[in-house]
Amino acid sequence: MTFILVSVIVAIAASIGGLIAIYTKKEIEQFDKWIKYSEIALSILLAILMISVHKSVWPVLFLIVGAVFVILLNKSLFHIHLNRFIRALMFGFALGILFNINRDIAFPFAVILSLHNIIKGSRIGAYYLDKRKNIFKVIGNFQAIFIIAALLGFYVFSNQLLQAVVLNFAAGAVITTAIGTKI
């Protein structure tokens, strides 16, 4: 039950970012470059946490496979929100797996991920405010994917080798989406 509560709290953090965007849109646009850098830094920190959990077989191989997967997916199925969906999916898998493996790592991961979601939610919210769309509906779509992926990571990926493979794959995908796919 704790796992589900933490997943929902992490998802709600993105909506807090959306609220921040409503009241600080000008500031977010003014400092967008620095906000984006902080989002990238937190994504990379989260990926490092994912990698450090398992001392698995061939972690670099699955990092590369995750990165190549995202690059190929972007080239064949380009969509403006694809990287956001991929990152939500990978962070969800990682949180679910980390709760299975080690809660001492899962809780700090969830805190850092909440900070990431606040930043991401504020950037998404600032982008959609001009378009007269319901920013909470847009943010909610990403967070629904995150929660479903977290549930899958927690309940489906129980094999230790599979957990290591998925965590390293997810880390490669997250790093690629954070830095960019123009490699």
Sequence and secondary structure as in RCSB ss.txt:
>XXXX:A:sequence
MTFILVSVIVAIAASIGGLIAIYTKKEIEQFDKWIKYSEIALSILLAILMISVHKSVWPVLFLIVGAVFVILLNK
SLFHIHLNRFIRALMFGFALGILFNINRDIAFPFAVILSLHNIIKGSRIGAYYLDKRKNIFKVIGNFQAIFIIAA
LLGFYVFSNQLLQAVVLNFAAGAVITTAIGTKI
>XXXX:A:secstr
 HHHHHHHHHHHHHHHHHHHHHH HHHHHHTHHHHHHHHHHHHHHHHHHHHHH   SSHHHHHHHHHHHHHHHHH
HS  TTHHHHHHHHHHHHHHHHHHHH HHHHHHHHHHHHHHHHHHHHHHHHHHHTTT  HHHHHHHHHHHHHHHH
HHHHHT  SHHHHHHHHHHHHHHHHHHHH S  
